[in-house]
């Protein structure tokens, strides 16, 4: 479990899994060890642990996170189709994206066959329309990637595989600002109303 996975409660690729309910973990290496629950909602509310194992030479503490974002929704891109060419539906990912609302703090989960496809994030609408893969913001090819939506705006994702982009393997995501929820007025029970009067 690494720091980024710990921070975002990503349990997709754990270093080890403990599930007996009474596990003993022997810490044999110095440094930081990160533990989380695979229950995402429980992890987000704090069921996670960082353990620092000291040795002779001091290790500096980890840097504080740059910005703490609220817990958002996880969107599995393409749902059951995942991130792959969908035959005879070249607008599949456009429709998928248009049916959803994405906000700062949400996560995009990309799953794909890394032998067949990859994932590139690009900068602009022009690059998106022309399938320009020459200067991507990021290149992913691990078969599964978690992309955190950290600021409002438009994010663009494509594949570099010839023929797959033309067949519709491209995604444009409009990220909305954090929604400012207005707290509901406290509801008083009938008993409380009697006491107040």
Steps between C-alpha positions, in 0.01 A plus 500: 500500500655828389441857611281599202287186529472566874397862447231412243389173670588303188505128584530375140863378529582420862847386605333249734146411609406416860145377557485255791387764748798439730806548279853556629725708276873483563673822396839389367601803295563858617293780355132569456241224479148585384188302592141557385172313501368384162162647598541831316242697699648380832851589381393850400361568847828394660539121521862511389839507668856618430779335699856635506774249577819678612856382446843644578478780243207740541249513216328833442122500543289481185408836350148617579247452221485802271127535525242296685199438281165378622394145432329479164344229288686225318407464133604180324555629147275320254332304781493132394667579166798651682756693286498318168379530145122450489410362155239698303467765776753769418320746730481260796736696732347835401157373605645340815658829605199718412271290723709579810603798707863511609623722783833591655597215731350224283712214363507345154591131507632372169523122445635367172707226339852644501596270210235660280442856625658783696386828650631848417387825652535795264475878540245647265187461296707545184726205592190302593327560167814427296617204712834671556709272725831686458506686834270334755463626857534140621538151354360196679535138395468292818154360421335685788531864596335727753474861383401754768307804380673776695372820337209622289532504123512251216717186497575310180594131473582299189686189390808501280404170333436540129137445405375499858474878530312515169267230634413724795752421774514860623350675798428863581410571862358830625604544865271727700611697807430367846132517573429717801240307692268708712429332834135417557328670789490278802179302512344493845323190621142541632639456852763773447234736360293454817803583715578814298145638531 
